[in-house]
Amino acid sequence: MNIINLSGKWSLFYSSERPEITDSIPDFTKAYETDAVPGYWEDMYDSLTDAPFYKDIVINPEYKYLEYPISTPLSKSIPDMSLETVMGTFWYNKEVEISDSLEFKTVVFKCVGVQNRAILWINGRLVGEHCGYSAPFEFDVTDYVIPAAKNTLTLAVSNHQAYDEEGNKISGCTS
């Protein structure tokens, strides 16, 4: 089995908008190259101060520093206990050389987890979408990669709330 480790440098682009399931991906001319994979957005926030999109990054508007113990009665809403979380979509882009030895073999893209929604494109073609709270997932990308060539992987990772067709929040998929 051939394994290509995708950790390390990726071009990174940020948008406060939720990604759409389309064949269009952003223009990466305003991207920022960073050691973003693997990594948590909260851990890399300070390292993005030089990124062209830094001023556009949205922080969870419900975040506030909490003093303990919390004196909110149980009958009232508990304050948001999350971290000072970056909210939106990060677009990851990377060129990967696919060996000619993989021709006529199954090629799988595996991810050990994203928070919360991911959409994958290879060479500008939409591969698929995954929703799941940091759950591992994989896509069969055999029909999308070009053996003996550089292939462009684009992964949109979003932590927006998801809604069904009637506008109801989807439980278990909070992207």
Long-range contacts (C-beta under 8 A, 24 or more apart in sequence): 2-99, 2-101, 2-102, 2-105, 4-96, 4-98, 6-37, 6-94, 6-96, 6-153, 7-37, 7-38, 8-35, 8-37, 9-33, 9-34, 9-35, 9-36, 9-94, 10-34, 10-36, 10-37, 10-92, 10-93, 10-94, 11-92, 11-93, 11-94, 12-36, 12-48, 12-51, 12-90, 12-91, 12-92, 12-93, 13-53, 13-90, 13-91, 13-93, 14-48, 14-51, 14-53, 14-56, 14-57, 14-88, 14-89, 14-90, 14-91, 15-53, 15-56, 15-88, 15-89, 15-91, 16-56, 16-57, 16-58, 16-87, 16-88, 16-89, 17-88, 17-89, 18-89, 18-158, 18-160, 18-175, 19-89, 19-91, 19-117, 19-119, 19-156, 19-158, 21-119, 21-126, 21-129, 22-126, 23-121, 23-124, 23-125, 23-126, 25-91, 25-93, 25-121, 25-124, 25-154, 25-156, 26-91, 28-91, 28-93, 31-91, 31-93, 36-90, 36-92, 37-92, 38-112, 41-85, 41-86, 41-90, 42-83, 42-84, 42-85, 42-86, 45-86, 57-86, 57-88, 58-86, 58-87, 58-88, 59-84, 59-85, 59-86, 59-87, 60-84, 60-85, 60-86, 60-87, 85-159, 86-159, 87-159, 87-160, 88-158, 88-159, 88-160, 89-156, 89-157, 89-158, 89-160, 90-156, 90-157, 91-154, 91-155, 91-156, 91-157, 92-153, 92-154, 92-155, 92-156, 92-157, 93-152, 93-153, 93-154, 93-155, 94-152, 94-153, 95-150, 95-151, 95-152, 95-153, 96-150, 96-151, 96-152, 96-153, 97-149, 97-150, 97-151, 98-145, 98-146, 98-147, 98-148, 98-149, 98-150, 98-151, 99-147, 99-148, 100-147, 100-148, 101-147, 102-145, 102-147, 103-147, 103-148, 105-142, 106-140, 106-142, 107-140, 107-141, 107-142, 107-145, 108-138, 108-139, 108-140, 108-141, 108-142, 109-138, 109-139, 109-141, 109-153, 110-136, 110-137, 110-138, 111-136, 111-137, 111-138, 111-155, 112-136, 113-137, 114-155, 114-157, 115-157, 115-159, 115-175, 116-158, 116-159, 116-162, 116-173, 116-174, 116-175, 117-157, 117-158, 117-159, 117-160, 117-162, 117-173, 117-175, 118-155, 118-156, 118-157, 118-158, 119-155, 119-156, 119-158, 120-153, 120-154, 120-155, 121-153, 121-154, 121-155, 122-151, 122-152, 122-153, 122-154, 123-151, 123-152, 124-152, 124-154, 131-162, 131-170, 131-173, 131-175, 132-172, 132-173, 133-172, 133-173, 133-174
